[in-house]
Amino acid sequence: MAAASVVVERGRHKGWDSWHLRRGPLELILVPQVGGRIMGMKWRGRELAFTQPEREGLTEDVGSVSDVRVRKRELGMPLWGGDKTWLAPQTRWTDEVPFLDLDSGPYELDVERSTPERAEATMTSPVCRETGVRIVRNVVLPASDKWWSVTHRISNASSADVEWAAWDVSMVLRPGKVYLPTGPSSPYPGGVKTLFPEGESSRPRDAFVSHLGNIAVVECCRPFGFKFGVDSAEGWMLGVLEAEGHGLIGYRKEVPTWAGAMYGHGCVAEVYNSDRYPYFEMEIHGPLARLKPGESFQLEESQALFDVPRWPTSEAEVRSYGSHSSVP
């Protein structure tokens, strides 16, 4: 069967200017105006990405903000939505809110290639006034593969050393389950870390976390706040999303891992479930990187969407849904 052609078009998405990358049943919707996000992610016309209803179509004029931290406290925690790059660890965020310039500011978007064989777009942030970091997100959608890539590059644009990790967060609509490989030598019970103080993670652990062999299964089907993570060296996670009228949809995210490296949260992959809105997060991390002025580090991530015939019932079945060779 011939590969589907790739199409890039300008458009509007929930009130924002947008760039639409399409390939067969897949559509990725880029909104550079708000943190350089992949704000929409559709499979066979079904939207899988969450956006915060109160903020749809809004933008933040960060360039006119003279005191970034005052503005952050005024905004509170803006969810916005979609898929974005954060800096880990979260414990080093100021005011317990993502960095304003990187998370809410406008990115520059360059369509570097737009042919039937390949689309490539790069979104570049302003320099963060709090950290001195610039984030570049490069999205590549090839016609010849079932995957797409998101490369996260963090660069030190300051005059002093910095240390951060790239942290990709995808906000997807409930209900669904997330499957994560656990590490055989993990110090966490069952290979799963309970992350505090996210929601009520410790109390519902037994109700929402189970295992299929060496795979942890996190159920995200109702509004209850929790967050769990794994420190596996395998570097992948599989979401199975239940889309009404569309059956089950698989969502795979994968990154390389670095043996012996420190990770911002002690995990390579995490799942957060919201108690306020109908979404959960599939989060994946790179290692902490200490960067001298002018240095960069990049994390190359693969993502894929595909149809899933049924809920997996064994580790082998999870793995069959979660590998490059098996994505249909």
C-alpha positions as CSV (number, residue, x, y, z in Angstrom):
1,M,0.0,0.0,0.0
2,A,1.4,3.4,-0.9
3,A,2.2,5.8,1.9
4,A,-0.3,8.6,2.6
5,S,0.7,12.0,1.4
6,V,1.5,14.7,4.0
7,V,-0.3,18.1,3.8
8,V,0.4,21.3,5.7
9,E,-2.2,24.0,5.9
10,R,-2.8,27.3,7.8
11,G,-6.0,27.5,9.8
12,R,-7.8,28.3,13.0
13,H,-8.2,26.1,16.0
14,K,-10.4,27.0,18.9
15,G,-9.8,30.7,18.3
16,W,-6.0,30.5,17.8
17,D,-4.0,30.7,14.6
18,S,-2.8,27.2,13.7
19,W,-0.8,25.0,11.4
20,H,-2.4,21.7,10.5
21,L,-0.1,18.7,9.6
22,R,-2.2,15.9,8.1
23,R,-1.3,12.3,7.1
24,G,-4.1,9.8,6.4
25,P,-6.2,9.5,9.5
26,L,-3.8,11.6,11.6
27,E,-3.9,15.4,12.2
28,L,-1.5,17.4,14.3
29,I,-2.5,21.0,15.1
30,L,0.3,23.4,16.0
31,V,-0.4,26.6,17.9
32,P,2.8,28.5,18.4
33,Q,1.1,31.5,20.0
34,V,0.8,29.7,23.4
35,G,4.0,27.9,24.4
36,G,4.7,26.3,21.1
37,R,2.1,23.6,21.6
38,I,0.7,20.7,19.6
39,M,-2.7,21.9,20.7
40,G,-4.7,19.4,18.7
41,M,-4.2,15.7,18.0
42,K,-6.9,14.0,15.9
43,W,-7.3,10.4,14.8
44,R,-9.9,9.6,12.2
45,G,-11.4,13.1,13.0
46,R,-11.7,12.4,16.7
47,E,-10.0,15.0,18.9
48,L,-7.8,13.4,21.6
49,A,-6.1,16.4,23.1
50,F,-7.6,18.4,26.0
51,T,-7.7,22.2,26.0
52,Q,-8.8,24.3,29.0
53,P,-12.2,25.7,28.0
54,E,-11.7,29.0,29.9
55,R,-8.5,29.7,27.9
56,E,-9.4,28.7,24.4
57,G,-8.5,31.4,21.9
58,L,-6.7,33.5,24.5
59,T,-3.0,34.6,24.4
60,E,-0.6,36.1,26.8
61,D,1.4,39.2,25.8
62,V,4.5,38.3,27.8
63,G,6.5,40.9,26.0
64,S,4.6,43.7,27.8
65,V,5.0,42.1,31.3
66,S,7.6,43.9,33.3
67,D,7.5,41.7,36.4
68,V,7.2,38.1,35.3
69,R,6.6,36.7,38.8
70,V,3.8,39.1,39.6
71,R,2.1,38.2,36.4
72,K,2.5,34.5,37.2
73,R,0.8,34.9,40.6
74,E,-2.0,36.7,38.9
75,L,-2.5,34.0,36.3
76,G,-2.2,31.0,38.6
77,M,-1.7,27.7,37.0
78,P,-2.7,28.1,33.3
79,L,-3.4,24.7,31.8
80,W,-3.9,25.8,28.2
81,G,-3.8,22.2,27.0
82,G,-2.2,20.0,24.2
83,D,1.4,18.8,24.2
84,K,4.2,21.0,25.5
85,T,7.7,21.1,26.7
86,W,8.3,21.9,30.4
87,L,11.5,22.1,32.4
88,A,12.1,19.6,35.2
89,P,12.3,19.4,38.1
90,Q,9.0,21.0,39.1
91,T,10.3,21.7,42.6
92,R,12.5,24.4,41.1
93,W,9.7,26.3,39.4
94,T,9.1,29.8,40.8
95,D,5.7,30.4,42.5
96,E,4.8,26.7,41.7
97,V,3.8,27.8,38.2
98,P,5.5,27.0,34.8
99,F,7.9,29.6,33.5
100,L,5.8,32.3,31.9
101,D,7.9,33.0,28.8
102,L,8.3,29.3,27.9
103,D,4.8,28.1,28.8
104,S,2.5,31.0,27.8
105,G,4.6,33.1,25.5
106,P,4.5,33.1,21.7
107,Y,7.0,30.9,19.8
108,E,8.2,31.6,16.3
109,L,7.1,29.0,13.9
110,D,9.1,28.0,10.7
111,V,7.8,25.5,8.3
112,E,11.1,24.1,7.1
113,R,9.7,21.5,4.8
114,S,6.2,20.9,3.3
115,T,6.1,18.2,0.6
116,P,3.9,15.1,0.1
117,E,6.8,13.1,1.5
118,R,7.5,15.0,4.7
119,A,6.4,18.0,6.8
120,E,8.8,19.7,9.3
121,A,8.0,22.6,11.5
122,T,10.1,24.3,14.2
123,M,8.7,26.4,17.1
124,T,11.2,28.5,19.0
125,S,10.6,30.2,22.3
126,P,11.8,33.6,23.6
127,V,14.6,33.4,26.1
128,C,13.1,32.8,29.5
129,R,13.7,35.7,31.9
130,E,13.6,33.4,34.9
131,T,16.0,30.6,33.8
132,G,17.9,32.0,30.8
133,V,16.7,28.9,28.8
134,R,15.4,28.9,25.2
135,I,13.2,25.9,24.1
136,V,13.0,24.7,20.5
137,R,10.4,22.1,19.5
138,N,10.9,20.4,16.1
139,V,8.0,18.4,14.7
140,V,8.6,16.0,11.8
141,L,5.8,14.1,10.1
142,P,7.0,11.7,7.4
143,A,4.7,10.0,4.9
144,S,6.8,6.8,4.9
145,D,6.3,6.0,8.6
146,K,3.4,5.6,11.1
147,W,5.2,7.7,13.6
148,W,6.1,11.3,14.0
149,S,8.9,12.9,16.0
150,V,9.1,15.8,18.5
151,T,12.6,16.9,19.3
152,H,12.9,19.0,22.4
153,R,16.0,21.2,22.5
154,I,16.9,23.3,25.6
155,S,19.6,25.9,25.1
156,N,21.4,28.0,27.7
157,A,21.1,31.6,26.5
158,S,22.3,33.0,29.8
159,S,25.8,33.9,31.0
160,A,25.9,31.3,33.8
161,D,25.6,27.5,33.9
162,V,22.1,26.0,34.1
163,E,20.8,22.6,34.8
164,W,17.4,21.4,33.6
165,A,15.8,18.5,31.9
166,A,13.3,18.4,28.9
167,W,9.9,17.2,30.1
168,D,7.2,16.5,27.5
169,V,3.6,16.6,28.7
170,S,0.6,15.5,26.6
171,M,-2.8,16.3,28.0
172,V,-5.3,13.8,26.6
173,L,-9.0,13.3,27.1
174,R,-10.4,10.7,29.5
175,P,-11.2,7.9,29.8
176,G,-8.2,5.7,29.2
177,K,-5.4,3.6,30.7
178,V,-1.7,4.0,30.6
179,Y,0.7,1.1,30.5
180,L,4.3,1.6,31.6
181,P,7.2,-0.9,31.8
182,T,8.7,-1.1,35.3
183,G,12.4,-1.5,36.1
184,P,13.5,-4.8,37.7
185,S,15.9,-3.0,40.1
186,S,13.6,-0.1,40.9
187,P,13.6,1.2,44.5
188,Y,9.9,2.0,44.2
189,P,7.2,-0.5,45.4
190,G,6.2,-2.5,42.4
191,G,8.4,-0.3,40.3
192,V,6.0,2.6,40.6
193,K,6.7,5.9,42.4
194,T,3.9,7.8,44.1
195,L,4.6,11.5,43.4
196,F,3.6,14.0,46.1
197,P,1.8,16.3,46.6
198,E,-0.2,15.7,43.4
199,G,-3.8,15.2,44.3
200,E,-4.3,12.3,46.7
201,S,-1.8,10.0,45.1
202,S,-1.1,7.8,48.1
203,R,-4.7,7.0,49.1
204,P,-6.0,5.8,45.7
205,R,-2.9,3.9,44.6
206,D,-4.4,0.4,45.0
207,A,-7.6,1.5,43.3
208,F,-5.9,2.9,40.2
209,V,-2.6,1.1,39.8
210,S,-2.4,-2.6,38.9
211,H,0.1,-4.8,37.0
212,L,0.3,-7.1,34.0
213,G,3.5,-8.9,34.7
214,N,6.3,-6.2,34.5
215,I,3.9,-3.6,33.2
216,A,2.2,-1.1,35.5
217,V,-1.3,-0.2,34.5
218,V,-2.7,3.2,35.6
219,E,-6.4,3.7,35.2
220,C,-7.5,7.2,34.3
221,C,-11.3,6.9,34.0
222,R,-12.8,9.3,36.6
223,P,-12.0,12.6,38.2
224,F,-9.5,11.9,41.0
225,G,-6.2,13.7,41.5
226,F,-3.1,11.5,41.5
227,K,0.3,11.1,39.9
228,F,2.6,8.0,39.5
229,G,5.8,7.4,37.6
230,V,8.3,4.7,36.7
231,D,12.1,4.7,36.4
232,S,12.3,2.0,33.7
233,A,15.3,2.0,31.3
234,E,12.9,1.1,28.4
235,G,11.8,4.7,28.0
236,W,8.3,4.2,26.6
237,M,4.6,4.5,27.6
238,L,1.4,3.3,26.0
239,G,-2.0,5.0,26.4
240,V,-5.2,3.3,25.4
241,L,-7.9,5.8,25.0
242,E,-11.6,5.0,24.8
243,A,-13.2,7.3,22.2
244,E,-17.0,7.0,22.1
245,G,-18.1,5.9,18.7
246,H,-14.5,5.2,17.6
247,G,-13.4,2.2,19.7
248,L,-10.0,2.1,21.3
249,I,-7.1,4.2,20.1
250,G,-3.4,3.6,21.1
251,Y,-1.0,6.5,21.8
252,R,2.6,5.6,22.1
253,K,5.4,7.9,23.3
254,E,9.1,6.8,23.4
255,V,12.5,8.4,24.2
256,P,16.0,7.1,24.6
257,T,17.3,6.7,28.2
258,W,20.7,7.3,29.7
259,A,22.0,4.7,32.2
260,G,23.1,6.2,35.4
261,A,21.8,9.7,34.6
262,M,19.8,11.7,37.1
263,Y,16.2,12.5,36.2
264,G,14.4,15.5,37.6
265,H,11.6,13.5,39.3
266,G,13.4,10.2,39.5
267,C,11.2,8.9,36.7
268,V,11.4,8.6,32.9
269,A,7.6,8.4,32.5
270,E,4.7,9.7,34.6
271,V,0.9,9.8,34.6
272,Y,-1.1,12.5,36.1
273,N,-4.9,12.4,36.4
274,S,-6.9,15.6,36.9
275,D,-9.7,15.9,39.5
276,R,-11.0,19.2,37.9
277,Y,-11.2,18.5,34.2
278,P,-11.7,15.4,32.0
279,Y,-8.1,14.8,31.1
280,F,-4.9,12.9,32.1
281,E,-1.3,13.5,31.2
282,M,1.2,11.2,29.6
283,E,4.6,12.7,30.6
284,I,8.0,11.6,29.5
285,H,11.4,12.9,30.6
286,G,15.0,13.4,29.5
287,P,17.9,13.4,32.0
288,L,19.1,16.5,33.8
289,A,21.6,18.3,31.7
290,R,24.1,20.8,33.0
291,L,24.7,23.4,30.3
292,K,27.4,26.0,30.0
293,P,26.5,29.3,28.3
294,G,25.7,28.6,24.7
295,E,25.4,24.8,25.1
296,S,22.3,22.8,24.3
297,F,20.8,19.4,25.0
298,Q,18.1,17.7,22.9
299,L,15.7,14.9,23.6
300,E,14.3,13.1,20.6
301,E,10.9,11.6,21.1
302,S,8.8,9.3,18.9
303,Q,5.0,9.4,19.0
304,A,2.3,7.4,17.2
305,L,-1.5,6.9,17.1
306,F,-3.1,3.7,16.0
307,D,-6.3,1.6,16.3
308,V,-6.3,-1.0,19.1
309,P,-8.6,-4.0,18.8
310,R,-9.2,-4.5,22.6
311,W,-7.9,-3.7,26.0
312,P,-4.6,-5.7,26.5
313,T,-4.8,-8.4,29.1
314,S,-1.2,-9.5,29.3
315,E,2.3,-8.0,29.3
316,A,2.9,-9.6,25.9
317,E,-0.2,-8.0,24.5
318,V,0.8,-4.6,25.9
319,R,4.2,-4.9,24.3
320,S,2.7,-6.0,21.0
321,Y,0.8,-2.7,20.9
322,G,3.8,-0.7,22.0
323,S,6.6,-1.3,19.6
324,H,7.8,0.3,16.3
325,S,7.4,-3.0,14.5
326,S,3.8,-3.6,15.6
327,V,2.2,-0.2,15.0
328,P,-0.2,-0.8,12.1
